[in-house]
Amino acid sequence: MIGATWTGNAVFYRVWAPKFSSVAVEVHRDGKTRAIALSRAEGGYFIGEDPEGRPGDTYGYRLNEGDQILPDPASRALSGGVHGRSLVIDPAAFNWTDQGWRSPALRDLVVYELHIGTFTQAGTFLAAKDRLPYLRTLGITAIELMPLADFPGTRNWGYDGVQIYAPASCYGTPDDLRSLVDAAHGEGIAVILDVVYNHLGPDGNYLSAFSPYYFHSRHHTPWGNGFNFDADHCAPVREYFRANPGYWMDEFHIDGFRFDAAHEIQDDTTPHILAEMTDEIHKRGGFAIAEDDRNEARMLTPTSQGGMGFDGVWADDFHHSIRVTLTGENHSYLGNFTGGATEAGAVLEEGWLYHGQKAPVTGKPRGTPGGHLPPHQFVHCLSNHDQVGNRAFGDRISQVTSLSGYRAISMLLCLSPYTPMLFMGQEWAATSPFLFFTDHNEKLGKLVIEGRRKEFASFPEFADAETRERIPSPQDQETFLKSKLRWDEVEREPHALVLSLYRECLQLRRKEAAFRPCARDGYRTECEKDTLRILWTGSDTEWLLVTHLGEACEISPGGTWQSVLSSEEIRFGGIRTAHSEVEALQFRGPESILLKRSLPGTRTK
C-alpha cells in the first residue's frame, strides 16, 4: 500500500519519487519533530518504517533535502488543508456494526445523488447521517455521494479534488464518513462514491512534484494532459489509481462507484485501466457505474469479453429528451433532441436515444445499440448535479415546467424499467437552486469564472452579456449557502404533496417485481402522439403505465382496467379523484396513470 500505513506497532511509509536521490519523512507529534530517511526500493519507490510512529502523527516528505515539506500524494487525511501536512490514520479503530450487510441487487437500486456540503445546513457527514431514516422511508436503496477527495478551500462540488485517498476534511473526519456508511447500511442503503480519475484540480495537486511521469502529453483532456496510463513509467501511476477503489471499499465499506467522465480516461494498452479497476471492484463484491456520453455498449461488456466491465452507465438521453419535450429548450447538446413522446419512447425502448445515428450538433455518429442489455444497467434521471448546477442560475426542472408535467415525468421515472436516480430535493420539488460554487484563491477563482463562461457560451444565459452579469459568482460564499436544501419545505404544500407521490411510486416499485425486470422480455413500450405506454405482462397480471405529455384528450387503454395510481390525484396536488375501473382515460393535460388487470384464468388479488 502506498502512503502511511499503521501496522499496529509502527508506521510504514511508501512513496513514489523516481527522479530523486533521497527522500525523508518529517514527522510531528506533541510539538516535536523527527526526520526519518527512507530507503530506495524497486521501481522508484522509497520506503521506511517509523517504530515510534502512531496514529495522529502529522507528516510530510522532504525531497533531495529541499526546503519544502510536501503532503503525501496518498494521504488518508490532511491537517491544515491540501497544502498542509498529512495525517497517520488507523482505519481499524472504527467499530463497524454492518457485519451482516449485503448490498442490494442492481435491479433493486433507487439512487439518490447528494452533495454532502449542501444536503444539510451543517454540511457534514454526521449531519447527512441524521437524514438516512428519511431516505429509507422515501424508498431509496443507494446514496451516491458527490466526490469526496480533499480539495482546496471549504466548499466545492468535489471535481477539483487533489487528494484521492483523503475524505474532504471540511465534511468531517475519516471516522465520520465511516459512521455515515455504517449507518446507511443499518438503514438498508448502499453507498456509492463518485470518483474522479480523469484529472486532478489545479490547486494543491503535488503529483508532478514527486514524479514527472504522472501525466503525459499523448492524451489530452479538457483539463490538460491526461494521466500516464500507457507510456514509459506508467506502472506506478496505474497502481496509484487501480488501488483507490479497493481502498475505499476496504477501509470505508463503500459499495460501489460512479466514475466521472470515463470517456476522458484514456489508455491505449490492454487491459485498459478502467477494466483493471472494475475487476478490482468486482473481486470485492462491489459495482461500478460510468458516466460516459458516448453511449458505448462496450462500457457495459464484461472484461472477459473485451469490455470495460461496468455494471451500469448514466444514460442522460432520457433527461435530455424529456427536458426538450417539456420546455422546448434546444441550446448546446439539447440541440440533438427534438422531444415528444415518440423520441422519449425510443429512449425507453433502447436505453438511450443515440445508437449510431449522426448527432445534429456535431454531425458525427454517436452511440451503439443498447437494446440487448438489461434495463437496470441504464441509470435514468430527471435531474443530476450537472443538469441543475451547470445551468446559470441552478434552477431545477420542477421550476421551469408545470407541476402537473413534473408529477407526470416523476412517476414515469420512478416506475420505468430502468434504474432511477434522484438528485437531492427533487422528490419534493425543492426551490433551492444548486449553483456552481468554489473556494479557490482569488487568481484561480477568476480563471474558473472565465473558464465556465467559455465552456457554457452556447447556453443562452451565458451568451447574453446583461444576463451573464447576474450569474452568481462561484467564489461568493452566498452562492454556496443558497444551494443548501431547505428541509422545512417538505412539510408545506405543494412540496409535501409531490413528496407523497414519490413515496407512493417508490414503495410500489419495491413491492412489485414487475417494475424491476432483469431482462427486456417482460415489458414493451408504445408511443402514440403525445402519449407513452409501458406494458408489463406477468404470469397472472398486466400493468400499464400511460404517460401523457400533451393537451386534453381521451385515450382508450384497450379493455377494462383497474386504476391504481395517477399523478393528478388530489392527494398529490392534482384534481383527479381515485376510481376503480376504467375503459377510457380522460386527460386534461400532462399526467401519468398506472393501470392493472388480471389475466384470464387468474383470480384478482
N, C-alpha and C positions, 0 to 999 in steps of 0.2 A: 504494500500500500504506500502511495506517495503521501507526503505531508508528515505531520507529527502524530505518532501512534502511541497511546498509553498501553503498555504491556501488562500492567498490574504491579510492576515494581520498578519500572524505568520508562523513559520516553525515548522512542526510536524515531530518528529523523531521516527522511529520504527526499532529495530534491534533484531535479534535472538541470544541470548548468554546464553543458558540454564544452563551452569555449573558455571556461575559467580554470585557472591553475589551483585556486584554493577557495574554499567556502567554509565559513564559520557560522554557527548559530549563536546568537546572543540571547540569553535567557534572563528574564526578570521575575523576581518574586520578593515581596515584602521590602521593596526599596533596594534590593541588592541585585547586582548584575554579574553574570559569569559568561564567559565565551568558551565554546566547545568547537574545536577544529574537526570538521568532517573529513572522512576518507574518500578518495576517489574510488568509484566502483565501475563495473562494466556498463557500457552504453552511455557514458557521460553523466552518470548519476553520482551524487555524493551522499554518503550515509554516515550515521554515527548514533551513539547511544548516550543518554544522559541519566546515569544511575540516581542522581539527586532530583531529577525532574518529577513533577507532579501535575495532575490536572489543575488548571487555573493559572499555570505559568503563562506569561506572555513572552513572545519570542519574535525574532526576525533574522534574516540572513544578511551576512556581510560577504560580498563577492570580491575576491582578489584584494582583500584588506582595504576596500574602498571606504569612503566616508558615510555612504548611505546605508541604512538598515532597511531592508525590503521585506514586506509581508510575504508569507508563503503563498505560492500560486494555488496550493491545495489546502488552504486554511479551513478548518472546521468551524471556526468562528473568529471574529476580529474584535479588538479592543480599540476604540477611538476611530472607527470608520475604516473605509477601504484603504486609506493611506496610513493607517495606524499599524499596531502590532497584532500578530496572530495569537490565538489562544489555544492552549492544550486542553482538549476535551476528553472526558471519559464517557463514551456513549453507552457503556454498560451500567452506568449508575442509575439510569431511569428505571422505575418499577412498572413494567408493562403489565396490563391486565387483559390483553387481547389474544391470549394463547389459543383460544378456540375459534378465532376469526377465520372466515373464508370469504374471499371477495365474491360478489355476485357474478353470475354468468354474464357474458357480454350482451346477450339478448335482453337481459333484465336491467341494463343501465338506463337511468334517467340522470343526466349530468347537469350539474349546477355550477357554472363558472363564476368565480368570485375573486375580488381583489381584496387582500387582507386589510390594506390601509383604508379602504372606503366602505367595506362591508358593514362596519360598525363605527360608532362615533370614536371609540377608543383606538380603533385601527390596529389591534394586536391579535396574536394567535389565541390568547386566552379569552379575549372578548368574542372572537369568532366561535370559540368552543361553546359559549353560552347560547348560541343560536342553533346549535345542532338539533335539539329536540323539535324546533320549528320546522327545520328542513325534513326531518323524518316524517312528521305528520303531513307535510306537503306531498310526500311521495318521492323524494329524492333518494337515489341509491348511490350516487357518487358526487363528491365535490371536486371541482377542478380549480386548483389554486394557481392564479397567475404567477409568473416567475418569482422565485424567492432568492435567487443568487444575489449576494450582497452587492449593493450599488452605492454610488456617492450620494450624499445628502440624506434627507429624511423622508422623501416622497418621490415615487417613480412608478411607472407601470410595471417595471421589472425587466424590460427588454434592453436596458442599459447596464445589466449586471456584469460584474467583472470577477467575482469570486464564486465559481460554480459549485464549490463544496461547502459554502458557508451560508446558512439562512440569514436573510437580511436582519441585521441587529435592531433596526427601528421597529420591528414587529415583535421582538422578544428574544429570549434565549433559545438555543437548540432544544433544551428540555421543554420549553413552552410549546414548540412545534410538535415534539413527541406527544405532549399532553393532548394537543388538538387531534392528532391522528388516532391516538388511543381512544379518546372519547368518541370520535367519529365511528370507529369500529364497534364501540359499545352500542351505538345507535343503529347499527346495520348499514353504515355508509362507508363506501370505499373512498380513498383519497388519490386523486390524480394530480401529478405535479407537471406544470407547464415548464419545459426546459428549453434553453436556447443554446444550440450547438452550432449555429451558423456564424456567429460573431460575438465579440465582447464589446461592452461600452467603451467610450473614448477616454473616460476619466477614472484612474485607478487600475488600469489594465497594465500589469507589470510583467506579462509573459515574455515580451521581447527583451526585457532587461535580463532575464535568465538565459534565454536562448534566441538566436536569430532564426531558428528553424520552425517556430510555431506557426508562422504564416508563410505563404508562398504566392508569388505573383501569377502563377499559371492559372489560378482560378480567381475570378473577380466576383465580388458580391456588391449589393447596394451599399454596404458599409465599409468597403475597401477590400484588400486582399483576403482571400479565403484561407482557412486553416490548411496546414500541410498534412493532408492525409495520404498523399500518394507520391511524394518526391523524396529525395535523399533526407535521411534523418527523421523520417516520419513515424517510426515505430513508437517512440515515447509520446508523441503527440496523440497517436491513436490510443495508447494506453491511458493517457490523461482523460480522454473523453469516454472511451469504452468502459472504464471503471466507474464512471459517475452514476449511471442509473443504479447499478448494483449497490453503490454506497448509500443512496437514498433508500433503497429497499432494505438493506441490512441494518442500517443504523436509525432509520426513521419509520420503517414499516410502510413505506409508500407502496400503493397497489399498482399504479400504472402511470403512464407518462403521455403528455401531449407534446410532440416535437414541433417547435416553432419553425415555420418556413423551411420544411425539409427539402424543398426543391433547391434551396441555396446551399445545401451541404453537399459539396462536390468532391468526387473521388473516382479516379479512373482505374482503380485496382479492383481485383476480385479476391475475396469478397469485399463488397462495399462496406464502409464504416457503419452505415445505417444497419445493414444486415447483421454485422457483428454485434451491434448494440441491442437490436431486437432479440437476437439469440440469447444474449446475457440476461435480458429481462425475462424471457420465457423460461430459462433454466431455473429462475427463482419463483416461477408461478405468476409473474406479473403480465401486464398487457401494455401495448403501445399504440398510440393514435397519432397520425401525422396530419399536420397542416401542409397541404400541397395543392397548389392551384392548377396543376396540370391535368387533373382528372386521370391519373395513370393507375390502371388496374395492377400494374407491376408492384406498386407500393403495398398492395394487399396480398400479393402472391407469396407463399411460404419461401423461406430462404433455400430450402431443399430443392425448390423448383426454379431457382434463379431470381426470386423476387426479394423485396426488402423486408418481408415478414411482419408488416404492421397488421394489427388486429382491426383497426378502424382508420377512417380518414374524415377530416372535416370536408363536407360537401356543400360549399357555400352557394352553389347554383340554386338551391331551394330558396334560400333567403333572397337572393337577387331577383328571381322570378316573381316571388310573392311581393316584394317591395315595389317592383315596377308595376305589378298588377294594381296595387292599392294606391300608389302615389303618382304614377306616371313619370317618375324621375328617370332620366336617361343619360346622366353625365358619367364620365370616366368608364369604368368596367361595366356599369349598368347599361351602357350602350350595346352590350352583347345580348340583351334580353328585351323581348317585346311585351312580356307579361301575358296575362289571360289564362283562362282555365286550361286551354289546350297545351300551352307551354308548361304550366305547372304540372299538368298530368303527365307530360313527357318526363319531367324530372322524377315524379313518383314512380314511373314505370322503370326507369333506368338507374336511379340513384343520384345521377347528375344529368344536366342537360347536354353538355358537350361530350360527345364520344367519337370525335374525328371530324366534325364539321368545321368550316372556317369561322372564326370569330370576327364579326364585323369591325371591331375596334382595331384589331391587329392585322386582319386579313390573312391570318395563318391558321392552319388546322389545330384544333385543341382537343385533347382527350382521347380515351379509348373506351370500348364498350364496358359497361359495368353490370349489365342486367343478369349476368350469370353468378354474381356474387351475392351472398346472404345479405338481406336488407340491414341487419343490425351493424354491418361494417361501415355504413354511411351515417355520419353524425350530421343531423339537420338542426337548424336553429332559425329563430326569427330575430335574434339579437346575439351579439357577442361583443367582446371588448373593442374589436376593430370596427364593426358595423355601427357602433354607437360612438366610440371615442374618436374615430377618425372623421367624424362629422364636425364641422367648425364649432358648433355650439353644443355638441354632445347630446343632442336630442334623440329620444327613443322613438321607435316605430309607433308606439302607442300614442305618441304626441303629434304625429303627422298623418294619422288616419282616424276614421271614426271608431268609436268604441265598439260598435256592432261589427265592423270589419275586423277589429283587433280580436274580439272574442271568437269570431269565426275561424281565423287563422290559428289562434291559440289552441282551439280544440282540434284542428287538423294536425298541428304539430304533435300534440300530446298523444293522439291515438293512431297516427300513421305507423306503418310497419318499421319505419326507420328509427334509429336511436335519437331521441330528442335531447337537446341541450338548451337549458335556460340560462340567461345572463341575469345576475343578481338583480332582483327588484322587478323583473318583467312580469312575475306572477301576480303582482298587484298593480301593474301599470304605473310604476313609480314615476314621480315627476322630477326627481333629482336627475340632473344630467350626468353623464360620465365623460369628463373632459380629459384632454391630454395634459399631464402635469409632470414637471421635473423640478429638481433642486440642484442644478449644476452651478458651477462658478459663473460669474457674470459674463465672461468672454464666451465660454462654451454655450451658455444659455442663449445668447444672441444668435450663435451659429445654428442652434437647434431650431429656433423660431424661423430663421431664414430657410433652413432645410425643409421644414414642413410646408412652408408656403410654396416652395418649388415642387415638392412631391405631390401636393394636392391642388396644383394650379388648375386642373381640369374640373374641380368642384366649384360650383357657382359662387359660393361664399368666399372662397379663397381668390377667385378671379376678379371679383368686384372690389375695387380699391376702397370704396367707402365702407362696405361690409367688412372687409378684411381688417380694418382698424378697430372694429368692435369685437373681434375674436379674442376671447380671454387669453391672456399670456400664460403659457405653460409654467413660467417661472414664478408667477404670483401665487402665494400660499392660498389665497382666496379661491383660486381655480381648483385646487385640491379639496378644500373644505366644502365647496359647493357640490362636489362629486360624491360626498358621503350619503349613503342611503338614509332616508327619513322614515324610520321604523314606525313612527306614530301614524303614518298613512294607512297601515294595514287594518286599523280599527275604524277607518272612515270610508264613507261612500264617495266615489264609486269603487275605490280600491278594494275594500273588503269583499265586494260582490265579485269582482274579477278574480280575486284570490280564491273565492269559493268555487268558481268554475275550474281553475287549475287543480285544486284539490280533488274535486269530483272526477275529473278526467284522469289524473294520475293514479288515483285509487282504482279506477276501473281498469286502467292499463295493467296494473299489478295483479288484479283479481282475475282477469280474463286472458288466458294464454294466447288467444287468437290475435291480440294486438301486438304480440311479441313473437312473430313467426321465425323459425330457424331457417326457413327456405322461402322461395317465392311462389311455390305451387299452391299455397293455401289462400291466396288472395289475388284479386285483379283490380286494375284501375280503369275507369272510363271517363270520358270528357264529353260535354255537350254544351256548347256556347259558353256561358259563364259558370258552369257547374261541374264540379269534380265528384266522382263517386269512387269509393273504395269498398269492394265487396269481399268479405271473408266467408268462406264456406267450410264448416267443420263437419264432424260426423253426424251431428244432430241439430246444429244451429247455424243460421246465417246472420251475419252482421252487415249492415250497410251504413256507411258514413257518407252523407251528402253535404258537400260544402259549396254553397252558392256565393259568388262574389260580385253579382251584378245587381240590377234593379229588380223591382217587384215582378213576380211571375208565379205561375203554378207549374209544378213538376209531378209527374207520376212516378213513384218508385217501383211500380210493377207489382200488383197484387196488394194484399193486406199485410201490414207490418205493425209491430208494437213500437211505439215511440219510447225511447229510453232516455234521451238527453238532447237538449237543444241549447245552443249558446245564447239564445234570445229569451230564455226563461226569465221570469220576473226576479227570481232569487239570484240571478247573475247580473241583473241590471237591465234586462230587456223587457219585452212587453208580452211575451207568449206565456200562456198557462199550459201546464203539462196535460197531455191527454194520452190515452192508452193506444187505441188502434187508429191507423191512418191508411187511406188509399190514395190520397193526394196531398202534396206538400205545398202550402201557401207561403211564399217568401215575400216579405216587404222590403228586403234589401239583403246585405250580406248576412249569412247565417250558416252554421253547421248543425246538422241534425243527425243523431245516431238512432238507427232503427234495428230491430231484431225480430227474427221469426224462427219458429221451429220447423225443421224439415219434415216432410210427410213421413208418417210412421213413427214419429217420436212424440214423447209427452212434453208438454210445456212445463218448464220448471217454475 
